């Protein structure tokens, strides 16, 4: 019969081997999880790189377009146009002021002429009233003479 110490020692060795195998299995599981997480990170990184590549191409196109247009030259053209418009507006304002002054002078002349016409019309009205009264008085006198 085998010795009990050797059996116990063999059993202890088997348990040690089983414990080591269990540790190795756990380590393999951890490695598997780490590999899956690493693969997920790599996939996400590839998607980010692809999106960044598209973004950088779009930005490059925008930068090329902006550099192709000379903003300083365009701003200078806008300033020149604004100056031209300001000159035109000032010229039109002066013409308008002159036209207002001329029209105001004409209105004053018309007012004087209207007052003169009104005075003349009032004189003619008074003369007409006097003439009518005199005509009525003459007609009344003729009527009275005829009746007497």
URVEN-V728161 format. One line per field, one symbol per residue. phi: phi as a letter, one per 40 degrees, with the letter a starting at -180 (. if undefined). burial: b if it has 24 or more other C-alpha atoms within 12 Angstrom, else e. A space follows every 10 residues. Layout:
phi=???
burial=???
//
This chain:
phi=.ccccccccc cccccccccc cccccccccc cccccccccc cccccccccc cccccccccc cccccccccc cccccccccc cccccccccc cccccccccc cccccccccc cccccccccc cccccccccc cccccccccc cccccccc
burial=eeeeeeeeee eeeeeeeeee eeeeeeeeee eeeeeeeeee eeeeeeeeee eeeeeeeeee eeeeeeeeee eeeeeeeeee eeeeeeeeee eeeeeeeeee eeeeeeeeee eeeeeeeeee eeeeeeeeee eeeeeeeeee eeeeeeee
//
